[in-house]
Amino acid sequence: MADVILPKTVSVFKEGYGPARFKADALAGLTVAIVALPLSMAIAIASGVTPDRGLYTAIVGGFIVSLLGGSRHQIGGPAGAFIVLVSVTVARHGIDGLMLATAMAGVILIACGFLRLGDYIKFIPYPVTVGFTAGIAVIIFASQIGELLGLTFPGGEPGPLAEKLGAIATALPGFSAAAAGVAGLTVAIILLLRRYRPSWPGLLIAVIAASTVAAVLQLPAATIGSKFGGIPSGLPLPSLPDITPELALAVLPDAIAFALLGAIESLLSAVVADGMTGRRHRSNTELVAQGTANIASALFGGICVTGTIARTATNVRAGATSPVSGMLHAVFLLAFMLIAAPLAAYIPLAALAGVLAVVSWNMIEKSAIAALVRSSRGEALILAVTFLLVIFRDLTEGIVVGFSLAALQFIHHMSKSIRVTAEGPEKPLDATDADTVTYRLDGAFFFGAVAAAGAVLDRIGDDHRNLILDCTGIQFVDASGGNLLASVIRKAIRQGVQVYLITDRPELQTMLHHHKVPEGGVTFVRSMAEARTAIAGQAASTRS
């Protein structure tokens, strides 16, 4: 159980941690904090809550994810993937419902970690992750069109994409050139800095520049101050939301969705970090840390916490050596909040919308989509179905259906991998072995393959005395495969055929025993030579 809960922080300090590593982690943490500052507020606003809640999430949740997590480089905080789920939860159940759902999701994640489910959650098929990430990106961008163009929605902005697009078309006459100009300036600065000065903190520079231009020119664009009254200059005291059995039951589906998406997103982010560094994360430790971080975030008024791929990648590229960089990133964010909170009131909402527009574009893995479309029709179908369900139906439904389609495709391919080759009287083992037939089984002998294998094995006739089943090529056998083997053996025994089963796997013998194979009707041997010797001995005994 120790490997489930042992944080990477403990491993790092056991290795030895000195001033040089602290300096590298401090610089990386500062770099990530500069990126996370505008992004956390933008995600919170897009999620339907105040910008300070995004900062609480990054500070409290981000610190705990790094302190207790199973990855050396994971950065936790609010993520764009949660925007849709959080906004829907707030609309349905209010802030108290969101806090309760977040805390309940934390409990679910901790349970998943201790049950070692992280070993399985990280195996989400690649087309599904690409499809739902692209779907989330489209939804995020659609949610920001109103702010990008300075539109107002008298009846409120609809949540579903089709309705949202209709409402945007209706509101277009209220287009604000000032808001569009601020958003365009933000996007342009980010893209230019990314091309010509990629090491500079483009998101923060763009937001500061756009805010300065809007303030100096006194542009009529909505700001954090005009809409939210600014942000507090510190963390609130921890408090519990109003908890009632009725509310807990009502938000349970949202909590499950938070936990599922949080687990997938955080483990995917950890895998990305592993690929960049050559390290290996502890998936179950990561789930326990994510769960604890979500509970703490809810207590401090934050929203859902998860591992964030972009900020984690930034952390790695900035030279981080340990989880200390993630903890320092949270400390730097708190310092920014304490010192510069009054300045946040001047940030235009259109500037933050521009940040999210760039983020949503970057979330779409264009090269991965092109590769999947070119490589396989089946993978392309899974990608397309997941993408369309995410944007037009529901995020969780898209993941579940996409995973199910991928599982069916895998079963279909594996069912074709089973091979049953026969050697009978027309191809005797030797010139005197016309009474023996041999079947060699290769591949995964599971429920998806039993139909194909059974069609061959059921053709066993009664014109031979010995049946050899060579099972040394079986890579895997489940209950369905074991049941088919047992039925073939029982049929042969009823016809007076002596069965010789070649295997070196004790579990296969145990499985056949559980399926009531008669003890004396089958002889277990370890090689073809043993089978031939046993048949020869049986023949000699019969003649004598």
C-alpha positions as CSV (number, residue, x, y, z in Angstrom):
1,M,0.0,0.0,0.0
2,A,3.0,2.3,0.5
3,D,3.4,2.8,-3.2
4,V,-0.2,4.1,-3.4
5,I,0.2,7.0,-1.0
6,L,4.0,7.8,-1.0
7,P,4.3,11.3,-2.6
8,K,7.1,12.1,-5.0
9,T,8.1,14.9,-2.6
10,V,9.2,12.3,-0.1
11,S,11.3,10.5,-2.7
12,V,12.9,13.7,-3.8
13,F,14.1,14.7,-0.4
14,K,15.3,11.1,0.2
15,E,17.5,11.6,-2.8
16,G,19.0,14.8,-1.5
17,Y,17.8,18.3,-2.1
18,G,20.2,21.2,-2.2
19,P,20.4,24.9,-3.0
20,A,21.0,24.4,-6.7
21,R,17.8,22.4,-7.2
22,F,15.9,24.9,-5.1
23,K,17.1,27.7,-7.4
24,A,16.0,25.8,-10.5
25,D,12.6,25.0,-8.9
26,A,12.1,28.6,-7.8
27,L,12.7,29.9,-11.3
28,A,10.4,27.3,-12.8
29,G,7.7,28.0,-10.2
30,L,7.8,31.7,-10.9
31,T,7.5,31.1,-14.7
32,V,4.5,28.8,-14.2
33,A,2.9,31.3,-11.8
34,I,3.2,34.1,-14.4
35,V,1.4,31.8,-16.9
36,A,-1.2,30.6,-14.3
37,L,-2.2,34.1,-13.0
38,P,-4.3,35.3,-16.0
39,L,-5.3,31.8,-17.0
40,S,-6.8,30.9,-13.6
41,M,-8.9,34.1,-13.6
42,A,-10.0,33.5,-17.2
43,I,-11.1,29.9,-16.5
44,A,-13.0,30.9,-13.4
45,I,-14.9,33.6,-15.3
46,A,-15.7,31.3,-18.2
47,S,-16.9,28.7,-15.6
48,G,-19.5,31.1,-14.3
49,V,-17.8,32.1,-11.0
50,T,-15.8,35.1,-9.9
51,P,-12.1,35.3,-10.9
52,D,-10.8,35.0,-7.3
53,R,-12.1,31.5,-7.1
54,G,-9.8,30.5,-9.9
55,L,-6.9,31.9,-8.0
56,Y,-8.0,30.1,-4.8
57,T,-8.0,26.9,-6.8
58,A,-4.5,27.4,-8.2
59,I,-3.1,28.4,-4.9
60,V,-4.6,25.9,-2.5
61,G,-5.2,23.1,-5.0
62,G,-2.0,23.6,-6.8
63,F,0.1,23.5,-3.6
64,I,-1.5,20.2,-2.4
65,V,-1.2,18.5,-5.8
66,S,2.5,19.1,-5.8
67,L,3.0,18.4,-2.1
68,L,1.2,15.0,-2.1
69,G,1.2,14.1,-5.8
70,G,2.8,11.1,-7.6
71,S,4.5,13.2,-10.3
72,R,7.7,15.3,-10.0
73,H,6.5,18.0,-12.4
74,Q,2.7,18.1,-12.2
75,I,1.1,21.5,-11.8
76,G,-2.5,21.5,-10.5
77,G,-5.1,24.2,-10.8
78,P,-8.3,25.1,-12.6
79,A,-8.5,23.6,-16.1
80,G,-10.3,24.6,-19.3
81,A,-11.7,21.1,-19.5
82,F,-13.9,21.8,-16.5
83,I,-15.4,25.0,-17.8
84,V,-18.5,23.3,-19.2
85,L,-19.2,21.0,-16.2
86,V,-18.6,23.8,-13.6
87,S,-20.8,26.3,-15.4
88,V,-23.6,23.8,-15.7
89,T,-23.3,22.8,-12.0
90,V,-23.4,26.4,-10.9
91,A,-26.5,27.1,-13.1
92,R,-28.3,24.1,-11.6
93,H,-27.2,24.1,-8.0
94,G,-25.5,27.4,-7.2
95,I,-22.1,28.0,-5.6
96,D,-22.9,25.7,-2.6
97,G,-23.8,22.9,-4.9
98,L,-20.5,23.4,-6.8
99,M,-18.5,23.4,-3.6
100,L,-20.2,20.2,-2.4
101,A,-19.8,18.5,-5.8
102,T,-16.1,19.4,-5.8
103,A,-15.5,18.0,-2.3
104,M,-17.5,14.9,-3.1
105,A,-15.4,14.4,-6.3
106,G,-12.3,14.7,-4.1
107,V,-13.6,11.8,-1.9
108,I,-14.3,9.7,-5.0
109,L,-10.7,10.4,-6.3
110,I,-9.2,9.4,-3.0
111,A,-11.2,6.2,-3.0
112,C,-10.1,5.5,-6.6
113,G,-6.4,6.0,-5.5
114,F,-6.6,3.6,-2.6
115,L,-8.5,1.1,-4.7
116,R,-5.6,1.3,-7.2
117,L,-8.0,2.3,-10.1
118,G,-5.4,4.7,-11.4
119,D,-3.7,1.7,-13.0
120,Y,-6.8,1.4,-15.3
121,I,-8.0,5.0,-15.7
122,K,-4.8,6.1,-17.5
123,F,-5.6,3.6,-20.3
124,I,-8.1,5.8,-22.0
125,P,-7.8,5.2,-25.7
126,Y,-5.8,7.9,-27.6
127,P,-8.6,8.8,-30.1
128,V,-11.0,9.4,-27.2
129,T,-8.6,11.8,-25.4
130,V,-7.9,13.6,-28.7
131,G,-11.7,13.8,-29.4
132,F,-12.9,15.0,-26.1
133,T,-10.0,17.5,-25.8
134,A,-10.9,19.0,-29.2
135,G,-14.6,19.0,-28.2
136,I,-13.8,20.9,-25.0
137,A,-11.7,23.4,-27.0
138,V,-14.6,24.1,-29.3
139,I,-17.0,24.6,-26.3
140,I,-14.5,26.9,-24.6
141,F,-14.1,29.1,-27.7
142,A,-17.8,29.2,-28.2
143,S,-18.3,30.3,-24.6
144,Q,-15.9,33.3,-25.2
145,I,-17.4,34.6,-28.4
146,G,-19.7,36.9,-26.4
147,E,-16.8,38.5,-24.5
148,L,-14.6,38.6,-27.6
149,L,-17.2,40.6,-29.4
150,G,-18.6,42.5,-26.4
151,L,-22.1,41.0,-26.9
152,T,-24.8,41.1,-24.3
153,F,-27.5,38.5,-23.8
154,P,-30.6,39.9,-22.1
155,G,-32.0,36.5,-21.4
156,G,-28.6,35.0,-20.3
157,E,-26.2,33.1,-22.5
158,P,-27.5,29.6,-23.3
159,G,-25.3,26.6,-22.4
160,P,-25.9,24.1,-25.3
161,L,-23.8,24.9,-28.3
162,A,-26.6,25.0,-30.9
163,E,-28.6,27.4,-28.7
164,K,-25.6,29.5,-27.9
165,L,-24.7,30.0,-31.6
166,G,-28.3,31.1,-32.2
167,A,-28.2,33.6,-29.3
168,I,-24.8,34.9,-30.5
169,A,-26.3,35.5,-34.0
170,T,-29.2,37.4,-32.4
171,A,-26.9,39.5,-30.3
172,L,-24.5,40.5,-33.1
173,P,-26.1,43.9,-33.7
174,G,-24.7,44.8,-30.2
175,F,-21.1,44.2,-31.3
176,S,-18.6,46.3,-29.4
177,A,-15.6,47.4,-31.4
178,A,-13.7,48.3,-28.2
179,A,-14.0,44.8,-26.8
180,A,-13.1,43.2,-30.1
181,G,-10.1,45.5,-30.4
182,V,-8.9,44.6,-26.9
183,A,-9.4,40.9,-27.6
184,G,-7.6,41.1,-31.0
185,L,-4.7,43.0,-29.4
186,T,-4.3,40.3,-26.7
187,V,-4.3,37.5,-29.2
188,A,-1.9,39.3,-31.6
189,I,0.6,40.0,-28.8
190,I,0.4,36.3,-27.6
191,L,1.0,35.0,-31.1
192,L,3.8,37.5,-31.9
193,L,5.7,36.8,-28.6
194,R,5.2,33.0,-29.1
195,R,6.9,33.3,-32.5
196,Y,9.7,35.9,-31.8
197,R,10.2,35.7,-28.0
198,P,8.9,32.2,-27.0
199,S,10.7,32.3,-23.6
200,W,8.8,35.4,-22.6
201,P,5.5,35.1,-20.5
202,G,3.3,36.0,-23.4
203,L,-0.1,35.5,-21.7
204,L,0.8,37.9,-18.8
205,I,2.4,40.5,-21.1
206,A,-0.6,40.4,-23.4
207,V,-3.1,40.9,-20.6
208,I,-1.0,43.8,-19.1
209,A,-0.6,45.5,-22.4
210,A,-4.3,45.2,-23.3
211,S,-5.3,46.4,-19.9
212,T,-3.0,49.4,-20.2
213,V,-4.3,50.3,-23.6
214,A,-7.9,50.0,-22.5
215,A,-7.3,52.1,-19.4
216,V,-5.2,54.9,-21.1
217,L,-7.7,55.2,-24.0
218,Q,-10.7,54.8,-21.6
219,L,-12.2,52.2,-23.9
220,P,-15.8,51.2,-23.0
221,A,-14.9,47.6,-22.4
222,A,-16.1,45.6,-19.3
223,T,-13.4,44.8,-16.8
224,I,-13.0,42.6,-13.7
225,G,-13.7,45.7,-11.6
226,S,-16.9,46.7,-13.4
227,K,-18.4,43.2,-13.4
228,F,-17.0,41.6,-10.2
229,G,-15.8,44.6,-8.2
230,G,-12.2,43.3,-8.3
231,I,-10.6,40.5,-6.3
232,P,-9.7,40.1,-2.6
233,S,-6.1,40.6,-1.6
234,G,-5.8,37.2,0.3
235,L,-7.3,33.8,0.9
236,P,-10.6,33.4,2.7
237,L,-10.9,31.3,5.8
238,P,-11.9,27.7,5.1
239,S,-15.6,27.0,5.5
240,L,-18.0,24.3,4.7
241,P,-20.8,24.7,2.2
242,D,-24.4,24.2,3.2
243,I,-24.7,20.4,3.1
244,T,-28.1,18.6,3.0
245,P,-28.9,15.1,1.9
246,E,-31.1,16.4,-0.8
247,L,-28.3,18.6,-2.2
248,A,-25.7,15.9,-1.9
249,L,-27.9,13.5,-3.9
250,A,-28.7,16.2,-6.5
251,V,-25.0,17.0,-7.2
252,L,-23.8,13.4,-7.1
253,P,-23.8,13.0,-10.9
254,D,-21.8,16.2,-11.2
255,A,-19.3,15.0,-8.6
256,I,-18.9,11.7,-10.5
257,A,-18.3,13.7,-13.7
258,F,-15.8,15.9,-12.0
259,A,-13.9,12.9,-10.6
260,L,-13.9,11.0,-13.9
261,L,-12.7,14.0,-15.9
262,G,-10.2,15.0,-13.2
263,A,-8.7,11.5,-13.1
264,I,-8.3,11.3,-16.8
265,E,-7.0,14.9,-17.2
266,S,-4.5,14.6,-14.3
267,L,-3.1,11.2,-15.3
268,L,-2.9,12.3,-18.9
269,S,-0.9,15.4,-17.8
270,A,1.4,13.2,-15.7
271,V,2.0,10.9,-18.7
272,V,2.9,13.9,-20.8
273,A,5.4,15.0,-18.1
274,D,6.8,11.5,-18.0
275,G,7.3,11.6,-21.8
276,M,9.2,14.9,-21.5
277,T,11.4,13.9,-18.6
278,G,11.9,10.2,-18.8
279,R,10.5,9.8,-15.3
280,R,7.5,7.6,-14.2
281,H,4.7,8.9,-12.1
282,R,2.7,7.0,-9.5
283,S,-0.9,7.1,-10.8
284,N,-2.7,6.1,-7.6
285,T,-0.7,8.5,-5.5
286,E,-1.7,11.2,-8.0
287,L,-5.4,10.4,-7.6
288,V,-5.1,10.6,-3.8
289,A,-3.4,14.0,-4.2
290,Q,-6.0,15.3,-6.7
291,G,-8.8,14.2,-4.4
292,T,-7.3,15.9,-1.3
293,A,-6.7,19.0,-3.4
294,N,-10.3,19.2,-4.5
295,I,-11.5,18.9,-1.0
296,A,-9.2,21.6,0.2
297,S,-10.1,23.8,-2.8
298,A,-13.8,23.5,-2.0
299,L,-13.1,24.5,1.7
300,F,-11.4,27.7,0.5
301,G,-14.0,28.6,-2.1
302,G,-12.1,27.3,-5.1
303,I,-13.4,25.2,-8.0
304,C,-12.3,21.8,-9.4
305,V,-8.6,21.0,-9.4
306,T,-6.8,18.8,-11.8
307,G,-3.4,18.4,-13.4
308,T,-3.0,20.9,-16.2
309,I,-1.1,19.8,-19.3
310,A,0.0,23.2,-20.6
311,R,1.3,24.5,-17.2
312,T,2.9,21.1,-16.4
313,A,4.7,21.3,-19.8
314,T,5.8,24.9,-19.0
315,N,7.1,23.7,-15.7
316,V,9.2,21.0,-17.3
317,R,10.6,23.3,-20.0
318,A,11.4,25.9,-17.3
319,G,13.8,23.5,-15.7
320,A,11.9,22.2,-12.7
321,T,13.5,19.3,-10.9
322,S,10.9,18.4,-8.2
323,P,7.4,19.0,-6.9
324,V,8.9,22.0,-5.0
325,S,8.5,24.1,-8.2
326,G,4.7,23.4,-8.1
327,M,4.5,24.4,-4.4
328,L,6.5,27.6,-5.1
329,H,4.2,28.3,-8.1
330,A,1.3,28.4,-5.6
331,V,3.3,30.6,-3.2
332,F,4.1,33.1,-5.9
333,L,0.5,33.2,-7.0
334,L,-0.5,34.1,-3.4
335,A,2.1,36.8,-3.3
336,F,0.8,38.3,-6.6
337,M,-2.7,38.2,-5.1
338,L,-1.6,39.9,-1.9
339,I,0.4,42.6,-3.7
340,A,-1.4,43.3,-7.0
341,A,-5.0,42.5,-6.3
342,P,-6.2,46.1,-6.8
343,L,-4.6,46.1,-10.3
344,A,-6.7,43.1,-11.4
345,A,-9.8,45.3,-11.4
346,Y,-8.5,47.0,-14.6
347,I,-8.2,43.8,-16.6
348,P,-10.7,43.8,-19.5
349,L,-12.8,40.7,-19.7
350,A,-12.2,40.7,-23.5
351,A,-8.4,40.3,-22.8
352,L,-9.1,37.2,-20.7
353,A,-11.4,35.9,-23.4
354,G,-8.5,36.4,-25.9
355,V,-6.3,34.3,-23.6
356,L,-8.9,31.5,-23.6
357,A,-9.3,31.8,-27.4
358,V,-5.6,31.0,-27.8
359,V,-5.7,28.3,-25.2
360,S,-8.7,26.6,-26.9
361,W,-6.9,26.7,-30.2
362,N,-3.8,25.1,-28.7
363,M,-5.9,22.4,-27.0
364,I,-6.9,21.0,-30.4
365,E,-4.2,18.5,-31.4
366,K,-4.2,19.2,-35.1
367,S,-1.4,16.8,-36.0
368,A,-2.9,14.0,-33.9
369,I,-6.3,14.4,-35.6
370,A,-4.7,14.3,-39.0
371,A,-2.7,11.2,-38.1
372,L,-5.7,9.4,-36.8
373,V,-7.8,10.2,-39.8
374,R,-5.1,9.0,-42.2
375,S,-4.2,5.8,-40.3
376,S,-7.5,4.1,-39.5
377,R,-11.2,4.5,-40.3
378,G,-12.0,2.9,-37.0
379,E,-9.9,5.3,-35.0
380,A,-11.2,8.3,-37.0
381,L,-14.8,7.1,-36.2
382,I,-14.1,6.9,-32.5
383,L,-12.5,10.4,-32.6
384,A,-15.5,11.9,-34.5
385,V,-18.1,10.3,-32.3
386,T,-16.4,11.4,-29.1
387,F,-15.9,14.9,-30.5
388,L,-19.5,15.3,-31.6
389,L,-21.0,13.9,-28.4
390,V,-18.9,16.2,-26.3
391,I,-19.9,19.4,-28.1
392,F,-23.6,18.5,-28.7
393,R,-24.5,16.2,-25.9
394,D,-22.4,15.7,-22.8
395,L,-18.7,15.4,-21.9
396,T,-19.1,12.3,-19.8
397,E,-21.3,10.7,-22.4
398,G,-18.7,11.4,-25.1
399,I,-16.0,9.7,-23.0
400,V,-18.1,6.7,-22.2
401,V,-19.4,6.1,-25.7
402,G,-15.9,6.7,-27.2
403,F,-14.3,4.3,-24.8
404,S,-17.0,1.7,-25.5
405,L,-16.5,2.0,-29.3
406,A,-12.7,1.7,-28.8
407,A,-13.3,-1.4,-26.6
408,L,-15.5,-3.0,-29.3
409,Q,-12.9,-2.2,-32.0
410,F,-10.2,-3.8,-29.8
411,I,-12.4,-6.9,-29.2
412,H,-13.0,-7.2,-33.0
413,H,-9.3,-7.0,-33.8
414,M,-8.3,-9.4,-31.0
415,S,-11.0,-11.9,-32.1
416,K,-9.2,-12.1,-35.4
417,S,-5.9,-12.8,-33.8
418,I,-6.9,-16.3,-32.5
419,R,-5.6,-19.1,-34.7
420,V,-6.7,-22.7,-34.5
421,T,-4.6,-24.9,-36.7
422,A,-5.4,-28.6,-37.1
423,E,-3.2,-31.6,-38.0
424,G,-5.2,-34.8,-38.6
425,P,-5.0,-38.1,-40.4
426,E,-4.3,-36.3,-43.7
427,K,-1.3,-34.8,-42.0
428,P,-0.3,-37.3,-39.3
429,L,2.3,-36.6,-36.7
430,D,4.2,-39.6,-38.0
431,A,3.5,-42.5,-40.3
432,T,1.8,-44.6,-37.6
433,D,-0.3,-41.8,-36.0
434,A,-3.4,-41.7,-38.1
435,D,-5.6,-42.0,-35.1
436,T,-4.5,-38.7,-33.6
437,V,-5.6,-35.2,-34.4
438,T,-3.8,-32.1,-33.1
439,Y,-5.2,-28.6,-32.7
440,R,-2.8,-25.8,-31.9
441,L,-4.4,-22.7,-30.3
442,D,-2.6,-19.3,-30.6
443,G,-3.6,-15.8,-29.4
444,A,-5.9,-14.5,-26.8
445,F,-8.6,-17.1,-26.0
446,F,-11.3,-14.8,-24.7
447,F,-15.1,-14.2,-25.1
448,G,-14.6,-12.2,-28.4
449,A,-12.7,-15.1,-30.0
450,V,-14.7,-18.2,-28.8
451,A,-17.1,-18.1,-31.7
452,A,-14.4,-18.3,-34.3
453,A,-12.4,-20.9,-32.4
454,G,-15.5,-22.9,-31.5
455,A,-16.5,-23.2,-35.2
456,V,-13.3,-25.1,-35.8
457,L,-13.1,-27.1,-32.6
458,D,-16.7,-28.3,-32.8
459,R,-15.8,-30.2,-36.0
460,I,-14.0,-32.8,-34.0
461,G,-15.3,-36.2,-35.1
462,D,-15.2,-39.6,-33.6
463,D,-12.9,-41.2,-36.3
464,H,-9.8,-40.8,-34.1
465,R,-8.8,-42.1,-30.7
466,N,-6.6,-39.3,-29.5
467,L,-7.0,-35.5,-29.4
468,I,-4.0,-33.2,-28.7
469,L,-4.8,-29.6,-27.7
470,D,-1.6,-27.6,-27.9
471,C,-2.3,-24.6,-25.7
472,T,1.3,-23.3,-25.4
473,G,0.5,-20.5,-27.8
474,I,-2.4,-19.1,-25.8
475,Q,-1.4,-15.7,-24.5
476,F,-4.6,-15.1,-22.4
477,V,-7.6,-17.1,-21.5
478,D,-10.8,-15.9,-19.7
479,A,-13.8,-17.8,-18.4
480,S,-15.5,-17.9,-21.8
481,G,-12.3,-19.4,-23.4
482,G,-12.0,-21.8,-20.5
483,N,-15.6,-22.9,-20.9
484,L,-15.2,-23.5,-24.6
485,L,-12.1,-25.7,-24.0
486,A,-14.0,-27.6,-21.3
487,S,-16.9,-28.2,-23.6
488,V,-14.6,-29.5,-26.3
489,I,-12.9,-31.8,-23.9
490,R,-16.2,-33.1,-22.5
491,K,-17.5,-33.8,-26.0
492,A,-14.4,-35.7,-26.9
493,I,-14.6,-37.8,-23.7
494,R,-18.2,-38.7,-24.4
495,Q,-17.1,-40.0,-27.8
496,G,-14.4,-42.1,-26.3
497,V,-11.5,-39.9,-27.4
498,Q,-8.5,-39.5,-25.1
499,V,-7.5,-35.9,-24.7
500,Y,-3.9,-34.6,-24.2
501,L,-3.6,-30.9,-23.3
502,I,-0.2,-29.3,-23.7
503,T,0.3,-26.4,-21.3
504,D,2.7,-25.0,-18.8
505,R,0.1,-22.8,-17.1
506,P,-1.3,-24.1,-13.8
507,E,-4.1,-21.6,-13.9
508,L,-5.5,-23.2,-17.1
509,Q,-5.6,-26.6,-15.4
510,T,-7.4,-25.0,-12.4
511,M,-9.9,-23.2,-14.7
512,L,-10.7,-26.5,-16.5
513,H,-11.1,-28.2,-13.1
514,H,-13.6,-25.5,-12.1
515,H,-15.5,-26.2,-15.3
516,K,-16.1,-29.8,-14.2
517,V,-13.7,-31.5,-16.7
518,P,-13.6,-35.2,-15.7
519,E,-10.3,-36.0,-14.0
520,G,-9.4,-39.1,-16.0
521,G,-10.5,-37.9,-19.4
522,V,-7.7,-35.4,-20.0
523,T,-3.9,-35.8,-19.6
524,F,-1.9,-32.7,-19.0
525,V,1.5,-32.6,-20.5
526,R,4.2,-29.9,-21.0
527,S,5.3,-30.6,-24.5
528,M,4.5,-32.3,-27.8
529,A,7.2,-34.9,-27.1
530,E,5.5,-35.8,-23.8
531,A,2.1,-36.1,-25.6
532,R,3.6,-38.5,-28.2
533,T,5.3,-40.6,-25.5
534,A,2.0,-40.8,-23.6
535,I,0.0,-41.8,-26.7
536,A,2.7,-44.4,-27.6
537,G,2.5,-45.8,-24.1
538,Q,-1.3,-46.0,-24.2
539,A,-1.2,-47.8,-27.6
540,A,1.4,-50.3,-26.3
541,S,-0.7,-50.9,-23.2
542,T,-3.8,-51.5,-25.3
543,R,-2.0,-54.0,-27.6
544,S,-0.7,-56.0,-24.7
